[in-house]
Amino acid sequence: MNDRLRVLLISHTCQSRTEGQPKAQCLARMPEIDLRVLIPDRWKQNGKWLAAQPPTGDALALEIAKVVWPWTGPAQNYLHWYPGLRKTLAEFRPHIIDLWEEPWGLVSAQTCRLRNRFHPTTKILSETEQNIDRRLPFPFEQLRVYTLRNADFAVGRSSGAVEVLRAKKYAGPARVVPNAVDAERFQPMEREQCRSELGLRGFVAGYVGRLVPRKGLMDLLEALPRCSAKVNLLFVGSGDHRAAMEARVRELGINPRVRFIEAQPPAALPAIMSALDVLVLPSRTVPSWKEQFGRVIIEAHACATPVIGSDSGAIPEVIGEAGMVFPEGDAPALAAAIEQLRASPGEGRRLGALGRQQVEERFTWQRVAERMRDIYLTMCPEVVGQPVAAS
């Protein structure tokens, strides 16, 4: 039998037309797939309530649904669920439900329960970014056990995430499918013009993201006095950690070499990435977290900017061959890496070009969507004919 695969993608990330909808649109354009996307009518992220953004470009079957408990105290958004999900399943009758939500979320368990009761032939795919093997508090560990017991396929955002799935006794098929970047929006721009517009001088090592302690930003400050006086730092982002960072800048006497810019809208980031000589992601592992991916790495690489990152979590895997890795918390090693690139501009250009190549081969929305499509086809070969090996 040859038919289109009906796939229901449940994803709060697809509220955003830049963070989630691009993957969904790539999937929706594929002739083998009939895609519907279920997103919450409201969502809280970084302290702000967000409404669903209407998609641009290609039409997308987007269902904006009422969500219960989108933010519940210390549990944050992991207890959200959809009261209308049973009706959606009955109307759409998906062959596959792709849970682009963590397996310990209540919505994941809700979906598995409804599948088991009313749609037993529907397959469930569970996605996760969690790359630390730790027991979660009640009821989240129990929700994860239930979801993974019922999942037909699992996707981890990194190899570490797949290892955690195995540690949690998930025995089914699993693949790594990474995050992605809009490689048309993030692309190399004229570096000197970008630097001029930002007023940058010398060799600029930059950080883009939230200013929080676990990102290892003090290590970057501690590395600067060990670098040539030609090296300057640029921090682009907001957060409560900034006051402590500024105090440390004064203590180290490096004020003229450090600049802070508040968090910028997505449209401004390609020019910022292009202006940097190197992007630095010095994350530090803490008991409850280590770097799960590091999207800024592929954003910098898409702009042909090399990256230096710590060895926390997925950072080395995402950097690949297009940058340098240092032991987390080791400021002298970080300084040595920065100095190596400063002294070898040709090497920086080589790594930047390689980063762009890696993005085009592995980290575009189209490439990621293709990998998800191949997984869908292996899950339901009876619908589309011959199975396709998952990449």
Secondary structure, DSSP 8 states (H G I E B T S, - for coil): ----EEEEEE-GGGGSTTTTHHHHHHHHTSTTEEEEEEEESEEEETTEEEE-----SS---EEEE--B-SS-GGGTTTT-B-TTHHHHHHHH--SEEEE-S-TTSHHHHHHHHHHHHH-TT-EEEEEE---S-----TTHHHHHHHHHHH-SEEEESSHHHHHHHHHTT--S-EEE----B-TTTS----HHHHHHHHT--SEEEEEES---GGG-HHHHHHHGGGS-TTEEEEEE---TTHHHHHHHHHHHT-GGGEEEE----GGGHHHHHHH-SEEEE----BTTB--S--HHHHHHHHTT--EEEESSTTHHHHHTTSEEEE-TT-HHHHHHHHHHHHH-HHHHHHHHHHHHHHIIIIIBHHHHHHHHHHHHHHH-HHHHSS-----
